């Protein structure tokens, strides 16, 4: 009797993790995987009329049209450029903050985490409106520069790639800070103490121990920020205007305004493919550099 109950208990324990994951798995399959596969299928169909496509057809015309249209290519490069610049600045600005946070005690760490989380908790449209007030021709920055006689006429700062990049960095900085903070915090302090006892200077300890051992957090933060900025929509639209469109705006335009679902789906998957390819390239380069350093 005891043996039978023990076997039954082992089986129930074995299935418990899967049962706990089942609701999330159903949600991911029903709310993400199936719509993605359906969109992928639609991207290879012929556009017939607004909100109508030929489900029996199969064509690469939507993808070919994208790469044959100069405006689409310009938008593609603009999106990649903004994403790369935003990622680099998030890492450069976020690493010192993450390093400083790792040195604080528990209560101060919580305060700083809350400070960095604040932009993420505010609605994207509200943040973009705040930057509009700052960067507009009659905004605070231009008024201040003209008051100080540093400029004679307002600078065009709003509705540019620069304004989009600033807004994206403001919203995504925490996505870079937290992984790097976690990675730096996990470094064994005894390694630094040992290096200091052997005569290593603070800068040597940082570049020989802290920075190399926090590469995982740097990579994770960079990939998260890059993937997020590639798909960003609200901030680029509000801060970039109609002249500085990004790929996500093209998806909205084709799918919601023109109702050309095949073209909208094709552009959406081009975003996914480019993001995945660039992320894979960065990961491979990171792993290659890591192996090279390990051999030294």
Secondary structure, 3 states (H helix, E strand, C coil): CHHHHHHHHHHHHHHHHHHHHHHHHHHHHHHHHHHHHHHHHHCCCEEEECCEEECCCCCCHHHHHHHHCHHHHHHHHHHHHHHHHHHHHHHHHHHHHHHHHHCCCHHHHHHHHHHHHHHHHCCHHHHHHHHHHHHCCCCHHHHHHHHCCCCCCCCCCCCCHHHHHHHHHHHHHHHHHHHHHHHHHCCCHHHHHHHHHCCCCHHHHHHHHHHHHCHHHHHHHHHHHHHHHHCCCHHHHHHHCCCCCCHHHHHHHHHHHCCCHHHHHHHHHHHHHHHHHHHHHHHHHHHHHHHHHHHC
